[in-house]
Amino acid sequence: MTSAPALAPSRPADRAWAVTGYLAAGLLGFALPLAIYLCAPRRARFLRAHAAQATNTAITLLLYTTCAAIFGGLLSLDSARIAIKVGAAAAITVWALTLGYLARAITAARAGAFRQIPSWLCAVLLRAPARSAHRAPRTRPNRSGHRSRRPRGAGRAW
């Protein structure tokens, strides 16, 4: 599943940072991809899109692992041996699936492309920038009803 928006790295280091964010998401958690997302300039849409997806995936993995631990805790009320087997199997399965999709996303990031991770494995908590960094100036109607590019308060003598 390749996403529709065409993103291109704006700087040469963007690909390396995107790959680093995905690797950290699978192995270390969501802190490093979140730091990459927050520190990346707004004009670096490629890097921010990958960092947002890596952060979302890491947070979703944390939630799934927490659910597996809770489920294992509930099963431990009956049998600790079964609880450890079921809880560990669920956590390892989710982690392995996540690593597989992160590996595909890493391959796409190295190629300068974007590969969407399925929504059941990547809850959207952070959004990638949808627009380019350059926006047309806001216009407002002047007294005669025509649109003016003059910002509010500009040109007033008082």
C-alpha positions in Angstrom: 0.0 0.0 0.0 1.8 3.1 -1.2 0.3 6.4 -0.2 -1.0 8.9 -2.7 0.9 12.0 -1.7 4.2 12.4 -3.6 6.9 13.3 -1.1 10.5 13.9 -1.9 13.3 14.4 0.5 14.2 18.1 0.8 17.6 17.5 2.2 20.1 14.7 1.7 20.0 13.7 5.3 16.2 13.3 5.4 16.4 9.7 4.2 18.9 8.7 6.9 16.8 10.4 9.6 13.6 8.7 8.4 15.3 5.3 8.5 16.7 6.1 12.0 13.2 7.0 13.1 11.8 3.7 11.9 14.6 1.7 13.5 14.2 3.4 16.8 10.4 2.9 16.6 10.8 -0.9 16.4 13.6 -1.3 18.9 13.6 1.6 21.3 10.1 3.1 21.4 8.4 6.3 20.4 10.8 8.9 22.0 13.3 9.2 19.1 10.8 9.3 16.3 8.8 11.9 18.2 12.0 14.0 18.7 12.7 13.8 15.0 9.1 14.9 14.2 9.3 17.8 16.6 12.8 19.0 15.5 12.3 18.7 11.8 11.5 21.9 10.0 8.0 22.3 8.6 9.3 22.4 5.1 10.8 18.9 5.4 7.5 17.2 4.6 9.2 13.9 3.7 11.0 13.6 7.0 7.9 14.7 9.1 5.6 12.2 7.3 8.0 9.4 8.0 8.7 10.5 11.6 4.9 10.9 12.3 4.2 7.4 11.0 7.1 5.9 13.0 5.9 7.6 16.1 2.3 6.5 15.5 3.5 2.9 15.0 5.6 2.8 18.1 2.8 4.2 20.3 0.4 1.6 18.8 2.9 -1.1 19.5 3.2 0.1 23.1 -0.6 0.0 23.4 -0.8 -3.5 22.0 1.9 -4.7 24.3 0.2 -3.2 27.3 -3.0 -5.0 26.3 -1.1 -8.3 26.0 0.3 -7.7 29.5 -3.1 -6.9 30.9 -4.6 -10.0 29.3 -1.7 -12.1 30.7 -2.3 -10.6 34.1 -5.9 -11.6 34.0 -5.0 -15.1 32.9 -2.5 -15.3 35.8 -5.4 -15.3 38.2 -6.0 -18.8 36.9 -2.6 -20.2 35.9 0.7 -18.3 35.8 2.2 -20.7 33.3 -0.6 -20.2 30.8 -0.6 -16.5 31.4 3.2 -16.2 30.6 2.8 -18.4 27.5 -0.2 -16.5 26.1 0.9 -13.0 27.0 4.4 -13.5 25.7 3.1 -15.1 22.5 0.7 -12.2 21.9 3.4 -9.6 22.5 6.0 -11.3 20.3 3.5 -11.8 17.5 2.5 -8.1 17.5 6.2 -7.0 17.7 7.2 -9.3 14.8 4.3 -8.0 12.6 5.3 -4.5 13.5 8.9 -5.1 12.6 7.9 -6.6 9.2 5.9 -3.5 8.3 8.6 -1.2 9.6 11.1 -3.0 7.4 9.0 -2.3 4.4 8.7 1.4 5.4 12.5 1.6 5.9 13.0 0.2 2.4 10.7 2.8 1.0 12.3 5.6 3.0 15.8 4.6 1.7 14.4 4.8 -1.8 12.9 8.3 -1.2 9.3 7.0 -1.2 6.6 6.6 1.4 4.9 3.3 2.3 1.7 3.5 4.4 1.6 1.1 7.4 -1.9 -0.4 7.8 -4.2 1.5 10.0 -4.8 -1.4 12.4 -1.1 -1.4 13.2 -0.6 2.4 13.1 -3.2 4.5 14.8 -3.1 8.1 13.6 -2.1 10.3 16.6 0.4 12.6 14.8 -0.4 13.9 11.4 2.1 14.6 8.7 1.9 18.0 7.1 -0.7 18.0 4.3 0.3 21.3 2.6 3.5 22.8 1.4 5.4 25.2 3.6 4.6 28.1 1.2 1.0 29.3 1.6 -0.6 32.1 -0.3 -1.2 35.2 1.8 -4.6 35.5 3.3 -6.8 38.0 1.7 -9.7 39.9 3.0 -12.3 42.2 1.4 -11.6 45.9 1.6 -14.2 48.6 1.9 -15.1 48.4 -1.8 -15.6 44.6 -1.6 -12.5 43.7 -3.5 -9.9 41.3 -2.1 -6.7 43.0 -0.9 -3.4 41.4 -0.1 -2.5 44.0 2.4 -2.4 42.6 5.9 -4.6 43.9 8.6 -3.3 47.1 10.0 -0.8 47.8 7.2 -1.0 51.3 5.7 -2.8 52.9 8.6 -1.4 56.3 9.5 -2.6 56.3 13.0 
